[in-house]
């Protein structure tokens, strides 16, 4: 594989300026196209859930001028959204200084620091983004489980990424409702086995859930995630609210078939996000 092609696939998008190298406990990995991301070798690392969140958000708001990424971690969702929306200004909110440090390195490596602002703090703080203009698209990849519901990761950075140390999906939805511009949308990801918690978070934040896209990791297996999108109901016409059958749930997006190969539908998502499509 070269930095341009892989098995006949040509890597799309702009080339980053680079100029930074991973430290002893870090790796530098492809994210979208030629863009790369710094990660701790044994800490929290970005996942397909992050890529799907950025993809779904940019599908619903392809002309976003201002994007916020809540609980942004190492920056995978925000950077992927910045790659998909090259004209957008992105603001991220993350409480862990060690994750912010990596995200800042990735922003510089990819040459987006001029339109990518990192805020170190708790997304539950209503004053954190005070004075900032509202956002057309708010993204979130919240932790999935309450403390004690799952085993804790060995690396301390990874614990808040999977367990609700600093808030729940409900806190993400409340923050998003506060930050959205008129007509803006909030997109987040949450496990399929907790769909009602996700839907309730939108309702309690005063957001109308417009659509839920289910994603199955493998054909024939029940486990997966759901992508949610919602907006303020007062910004929709009453006739739409009265007649629409919400939330619409399209056919599930299956990542791998029963033999473990990427499905053709997911290969198209990978292409849209600057990934090699894989063997279909």
Secondary structure, DSSP 8 states (H G I E B T S, - for coil): --SSEETTEE--S----------TTEEEEEEETTEEEEEETTS----HHHHHHHHHHHHHTTT-SEEEEET-TTSHHHHHHHHH-TT-EEEEEES-HHHHHHHHHHHHHTT-TTSEEEEES-TT-TTTTTTS--EEEEEE----B-TTSS---SSHHHHHHHB-SS--HHHHHHHHHHHEEEEEEEEEEEEGGGHHHHHHHHHHTTEEEEEEEEEEEETT---EEEEEEEEEGGGS-HHHHHH--SSB--S-EEEE-TTS-B-HHHHHHHHHTT------
